Amino acid sequence: MARCPQHVFQVLTKRAERLRDFTAERVVSDNVWLGVSVENKRHGVPRIRYLRAAKCRTKFLSIEPLLEDLGPLDLTKIDWVIVGGESGHGARPMNPEWVRTILKQCADQQVAFFFKQWGAHGPDGVKRSKKKNGRLLDGAAWNQKPGHYCTA
């Protein structure tokens, strides 16, 4: 990855407790972004502290599928938050208010926000194809990238 600086590599894990040791043993080049999956409070939110301790230039959260209200998030040292709903046969709906709460926290803490998709259930809770549900949040596309954020 270091030999391909023209590319950005996003490395995502649910095994966040390994990140600190992984980055302590090697230099992570600037084109490698490290992230953790955050699907719920019980399993996902604790991963954020491990990511925060990792030594790398860009850190991100992949909050997809968002399965519940995550409550207050400490986004210190986090550069980017990606949010999306669940897809597939047994997909669970995502409450639009959960997404708005994360968006507001990103804006308040100056963290880039990217809304990926609604998934199998639209903002109205109706199940249909994820393509038909789209990726607009309250009529807007949220495509922020690390280093480029705006207020909500």
FENFENCOR-V429604 format. One record per pair of residues at least 24 apart in sequence whose ideal C-beta (glycine too) atoms are under 10 Angstrom apart, sorted by sequence separation. I is the first residue (numbers start at 1). J is the second residue. D is the distance in whole Angstrom. If there is no record, write none. Layout:
BEGIN
I:J:D
I:J:D
END
This chain:
BEGIN
2:26:10
5:29:7
7:31:6
8:32:8
9:33:7
10:34:8
11:35:7
12:36:7
13:37:7
14:38:9
32:56:7
33:57:8
34:58:7
35:59:7
36:60:8
37:61:8
38:62:7
39:63:7
43:67:10
44:68:9
52:76:6
53:77:9
68:92:9
81:105:8
94:118:7
99:123:8
113:137:9
2:27:8
4:29:9
5:30:8
6:31:8
7:32:10
8:33:6
9:34:10
10:35:6
11:36:10
12:37:6
14:39:9
32:57:8
33:58:4
34:59:6
35:60:4
36:61:6
37:62:5
38:63:5
39:64:7
40:65:9
42:67:10
45:70:6
48:73:7
49:74:8
52:77:5
67:92:6
81:106:5
93:118:9
94:119:6
115:140:8
2:28:9
3:29:9
5:31:5
28:54:8
30:56:8
31:57:9
32:58:8
33:59:7
34:60:8
35:61:6
36:62:7
37:63:8
38:64:9
39:65:6
40:66:8
41:67:9
42:68:9
44:70:7
45:71:8
48:74:7
51:77:8
52:78:7
65:91:7
66:92:10
67:93:10
68:94:9
69:95:7
80:106:9
93:119:8
94:120:9
95:121:10
96:122:9
97:123:10
115:141:7
116:142:9
1:28:9
2:29:4
4:31:7
16:43:10
28:55:7
29:56:9
30:57:5
31:58:9
33:60:6
35:62:5
36:63:10
37:64:8
39:66:7
40:67:5
41:68:7
45:72:10
48:75:8
49:76:10
51:78:7
65:92:7
67:94:8
68:95:8
71:98:10
75:102:9
92:119:9
93:120:8
94:121:7
96:123:5
114:141:10
115:142:4
116:143:10
1:29:6
2:30:9
4:32:10
16:44:9
19:47:9
27:55:8
28:56:4
29:57:8
30:58:8
37:65:9
38:66:8
39:67:5
40:68:5
41:69:8
45:73:7
48:76:9
49:77:10
66:94:5
67:95:10
69:97:7
70:98:7
73:101:9
78:106:9
81:109:9
91:119:6
92:120:8
93:121:4
94:122:9
95:123:9
96:124:9
114:142:6
115:143:8
2:31:8
14:43:8
17:46:9
20:49:10
21:50:10
24:53:9
26:55:9
27:56:9
28:57:7
38:67:10
39:68:8
40:69:9
41:70:6
45:74:9
48:77:9
65:94:7
66:95:8
69:98:5
72:101:9
73:102:7
91:120:4
92:121:8
93:122:9
94:123:8
96:125:9
113:142:5
114:143:6
115:144:9
1:31:7
2:32:8
14:44:8
16:46:8
17:47:8
20:50:6
23:53:8
24:54:9
25:55:10
28:58:9
40:70:7
41:71:6
48:78:7
64:94:9
68:98:7
69:99:10
71:101:8
75:105:6
81:111:6
82:112:9
83:113:7
84:114:9
85:115:10
87:117:8
90:120:9
91:121:7
93:123:9
95:125:8
112:142:9
113:143:9
114:144:6
1:32:5
16:47:4
19:50:5
20:51:9
23:54:5
24:55:7
39:70:9
63:94:10
67:98:9
70:101:8
74:105:9
75:106:7
78:109:8
79:110:10
80:111:7
81:112:7
82:113:8
83:114:7
84:115:7
85:116:8
86:117:10
87:118:9
88:119:8
89:120:8
93:124:9
94:125:9
112:143:9
113:144:5
114:145:7
15:47:9
16:48:8
17:49:10
18:50:8
19:51:6
20:52:9
21:53:10
22:54:7
23:55:4
38:70:7
66:98:6
69:101:7
70:102:7
73:105:5
79:111:7
80:112:5
81:113:5
82:114:5
83:115:6
84:116:4
85:117:6
86:118:9
87:119:5
88:120:7
93:125:5
112:144:4
113:145:10
114:146:10
14:47:7
16:49:8
17:50:5
19:52:9
20:53:5
21:54:9
22:55:9
23:56:6
66:99:7
69:102:9
72:105:7
73:106:9
75:108:9
76:109:8
78:111:6
79:112:6
80:113:8
81:114:7
82:115:8
83:116:7
84:117:5
85:118:5
86:119:5
87:120:5
93:126:9
111:144:9
112:145:6
13:47:8
16:50:4
19:53:7
20:54:6
22:56:9
71:105:10
75:109:4
77:111:10
78:112:9
80:114:7
81:115:10
82:116:6
83:117:9
84:118:8
85:119:3
86:120:6
87:121:9
93:127:8
103:137:7
112:146:5
15:50:9
16:51:6
19:54:4
20:55:8
38:73:8
63:98:9
70:105:9
74:109:8
75:110:9
76:111:9
84:119:6
85:120:7
86:121:8
103:138:9
111:146:9
112:147:7
16:52:10
17:53:10
18:54:9
19:55:9
63:99:9
66:102:8
73:109:8
75:111:5
85:121:6
91:127:7
106:142:9
112:148:6
113:149:7
13:50:9
16:53:9
19:56:8
85:122:9
100:137:7
103:140:10
107:144:10
112:149:4
113:150:9
13:51:9
16:54:8
73:111:9
85:123:9
99:137:6
100:138:7
106:144:8
111:149:6
112:150:9
63:102:6
91:130:9
94:133:10
99:138:9
103:142:7
110:149:6
113:152:8
19:59:9
109:149:9
110:150:10
61:102:9
96:137:7
103:144:10
110:151:9
36:78:10
87:129:9
88:130:9
96:138:8
107:149:7
35:78:9
38:81:9
87:130:5
99:142:9
106:149:7
107:150:8
108:151:8
35:79:9
38:82:10
86:130:9
106:150:10
107:151:5
108:152:8
11:56:9
35:80:8
38:83:9
61:106:10
85:130:8
106:151:10
107:152:4
33:79:8
35:81:10
84:130:9
87:133:9
106:152:7
33:80:8
35:82:8
39:86:9
104:151:9
105:152:9
10:58:9
12:60:8
14:62:10
85:133:8
104:152:6
11:60:10
12:61:10
13:62:10
103:152:5
8:58:8
10:60:7
12:62:5
61:111:9
85:135:10
102:152:10
60:111:9
63:114:10
64:115:10
65:116:10
84:135:8
10:62:9
59:111:10
60:112:9
62:114:10
64:116:6
65:117:10
100:152:8
63:116:9
64:117:8
66:119:9
58:112:10
60:114:9
62:116:9
65:119:6
83:137:8
64:119:8
65:120:9
83:142:8
82:142:10
81:142:10
82:144:10
81:144:9
38:102:10
80:144:8
80:145:7
81:146:10
79:145:9
80:146:5
79:146:4
80:147:9
78:146:9
79:147:7
80:148:10
81:149:10
80:149:9
10:80:9
12:82:9
79:149:9
10:82:9
60:145:10
60:146:7
58:145:10
59:146:9
58:146:5
57:146:9
58:147:9
33:146:7
8:145:10
8:146:10
END
